[in-house]
Amino acid sequence: VACASYNPYDSGYNISNSREITNWLGAFGAYQASWILGWFGLALPIFLVAPIVWGYEVIRYKVFMHLWGRVIAFVLGFTFFSICLNLCCGRMGSFDVGGDIGIFFSRNILTLMNKMVAFSYNKYLLIAITFVLSFISFNYACGITFASWNKVIKAILGTVMAVVLFFGKQIAKVWKALGSSKKNKKTQRLFY
């Protein structure tokens, strides 16, 4: 909630002013949102889905396997995603989309890559690598496997096919009704 109502002009961990705080959680929310979004950008609020999934698994009494592996994947995932966001978007107004973590790691990794190999597409290569690594880390942190992706894709394709068939039948009915009304008009002309 604090991140959703973030205002860059509220007082925060590195901002001090006399303006009224507009964060929904007050001064505490303004400081927390400023710290979270300042350090990690939008990556951490997006990756907070993983702890929600963990809580759901605990409530449902599912076996919570590989706790430390999932925590490490969570941390690495939002770090990789911060780098990716920083390289893709950079700044939006006065807000760093990738946060300070994304800025630090993306600059240092790009500098290292440029010193190792003079390649003009290093930035785009790093974007692709960090996005794939963050996607894999997010899936592992949430406990999503290839089998569950297979189920989701089959369900989506099944739904799309059902919708296409439904609308196809409806269009066929309308087309048939239009065709029969044209035949009736032709026969009416013949007899009258």
N, C-alpha and C positions, 0 to 999 in steps of 0.2 A: 504494500500500500504506500509505503514511503517512497519507493522508486517510481510508482505510477504517478504520484503527485509532485514529482521533483520539479523545482524551479531553480535555474542556475543563478538567479539573483537573490535567493534566500541565503541567510547566514549559514555557513557550513564549516567544514574542517579547514579549509584554506581561504574562506571568504568571510569578511566581517563588514557588516553594514547596519544601518539603523532602519532599514525597511521592515515592514510588517511581514512575518513569515506566513507563506501561503500553503505550506505543506499540510496535508490532512492530519498528520500525526504531530503537528506542532514543531517545536524546536528539536526534539529528539528525532523525529522523522526527517527533518531537514538535514541534520548532521549525519544521520545514517545514510540517507540517499546520496548526499554529497560525497561521503566516503566510498560507498559501494560503487557508484557510477563514476566517480573520479578515478578510482584505482582500476576498476575492471571494465568500465564501460557498460554496454548493453549485454555483454556476454554472460555475466553472472546472473542477472534477472532471467535471462532466457534459459540458462542451465539449471535454475532452481526447480525445474520440472523433475529432475532426478531425485532430490530429497523428498519430493511429494510422492513419487513412485515408491521410494523406500518406506515411507510411512504407511502407504496403502498396503504394501506387502506385509509389514509388521502387523497391521490391524487385521488383515485377512489370514494371519497365521501361516503365511507361506514361508518356505525355507529361504532365509536370506543368506545366500551363498557369497563367498568371496568379498567380505565386507571391506577389507583394506584395499583389495584390488579395485573395487568399485569407487572407493573414496579417492584413490590415486587417479583413476580414470576421470573422475569428476573434476579434480583440480587441473589435470593436464588438459582436459577437454575445454574448460572455459578459458584457460591460458591460450591454447591454440586458437580458439574462436576470437579472443581479444586481438590477437595478432592479425587474423584474417579480416576482422572488422576494421582495424586501423588501416590496413593496406587497401581495402576496398573503398571505404568511406572517408576515412580521415576525420575531418571536423565537420560538424553541422552547426553553424553559428558559433557559439562560444562553448560548445560541448564536444569533447573528444569521444567519438563513438567506441573506439577500442580501449579507452582509458589509458592511464599511465603505464600499466603493465604491457598493454599492446604496443604502445609507442616505444617503450624501452626495448622489448624483445624484437620487434620488427626492424627497428633501426640497426641494432647490433647484428642480427642475423643477416640482413641485407648487406651490411658492410662486410661481414665475413664472406658471404657468397660472392660479392664483387671482387674481393681480394683473391679468392681462390680461382674463379673463372670469370673472364670478361664476357658476359652474356647479357644481351640487352633485355631479355625477358625474365630476369631473375625475380622481379617483383611478382609477375603473374605466376611463375612457377611456385614461389613461396605461398601465394594466395591459394593455389590449388592444393599444395601439400598440407597446409594448415587447415583448410576446410575439410579435407578427407580425414585427417587425423582427429579433428574435433568431432566429426560425424561418427567415426568409429568409437571414440572415447565416450560420446554421449550415449550411444547404443549400449555399450558395455556397462556404463554407470547405471543406466535404467534397467539393465537386465534384458534388453531386447536382443533376440537372436535372429539368425537368418530364417529359421522356421517361422517365427512370429511375423517377420516381414513377408514371407511367402503367404501366410494366412491373410494378412492385411491386403496385399496386392490382389489375391484371389477374390476377396470380399469386395474390393473397389471395382474390379473388372466385372464381377457378377452384378453389382448394382448398376454400373454403366450399361451393361447389356440389357438388363431388365427395363431400364428407363428408355433405351433406344427402341426396344421391342414394343413397349407400351405406346410411345409416340408414333412409331411406325404403324401400329394397328389403328391408332386414332386418325392419322393422316390418310390411311387406306379407306377408312369409313367415310371421311369427308370427301375424298376423291370419288368414291363410288356414288355418294349422294349427289355430287355435282354432275357426274356423268349421267345418272339416271334422270336428273332434272332437265338436262339438255336433250335427251331422247324424247321426253314427254313434250317439250316445246316443239320439236320437229314433227311429232305425230299430231299435235294440235294444229299445226299449220297445214298439214295435208288434208285434214278433215274439215277445216273451217274456211 
